[in-house]
Amino acid sequence: MVMWILFQAPPTTELPRVDKNPYTSAEDLALGQKLYNGRCAGCHGLTGDGGKGANLAVRDLPRAGTDVALYRIVRYGIPETEMPATLMASREVWQISAFVRSLGSSSNEAVKGNVARGEQVVGAKGGCLQCHAIAMKGGRLGPALTDIGGKRSPGHLRSKILEPALEITETFRVATVTTKAGKKISGVRLNEDPFSIQIRDFSDEIHSFFKEQLASVQVERRTTMPSYKGRLSEAEIEDVVAYLLTLRGTVQ
């Protein structure tokens, strides 16, 4: 009982009693950066330019238009996402929030590409829609790109296009299962828990298994996304990045 009390999520009814962040001094920002580096940078990057987590180095955070909204996200996480709640003290939450706000003020990376040409490359030469969806068009083997421009920085997008294997998240990893009858099925892992696994194979069919039905389950740390180094020119890559940055989707 004691352990459960110590590690349960904080109550979601507790909200700050102020409208503005009260901890925004230079000292608070420095402490916020230390807390951010230890708790947040693994997903969002040291400079907030995204990775496993969203790009925070933007002037307007879609889900956190106010200081209280940002506090709420840092404190309680976002349900049904990988953004967790925290048991940090209220002051520490404010300090991290202050540092996150500062990331957007220093984000001024210029993008030289042509949006129209980038859209053409994505839809044709790049073949991106074979695996990725934009709005209602495209495939489902890779993550949807509908709102990628609000989540990722130019640098992160460029890196993913050129070196997709450098960073591979838990989602969309390649998995192979072998049934007890000897049948092998490979594809992208959609979900997995201690008892079951779901896979979308390369013909877009979804398979769901209880693990007790399987002889083996192999999940590989690799991605099906190819590198476009040498496939696209530097100018074409810049065009693609410019186009992807315009995709903002709709925040739920």
Buried (B, 14 or more C-beta within 10 A) or exposed (E): EEEEEEEEEBEEEEEBEEEEBBBBEEEBBEBBBBBBEEBBBEBBBEBBBBBBBBBBBBEEBBBBEEBBEBBBBBBBBEEEEEBEBBEBEBEBBBBBBBBBBBBBEEBEEEBEBBBEBBBBBBBEEBBBBEBBBBEEEBBBBBBBBBBBBBBBBBBBBBBBBBEBEEEBEEEBBBBBBBBEEEEEBBBBBBEBEEEBBBBBBEEEEEBEBEBEEBEEBEBEEEBBBEBBEEBBEEEBBBBBBBBBBEBEBEEE
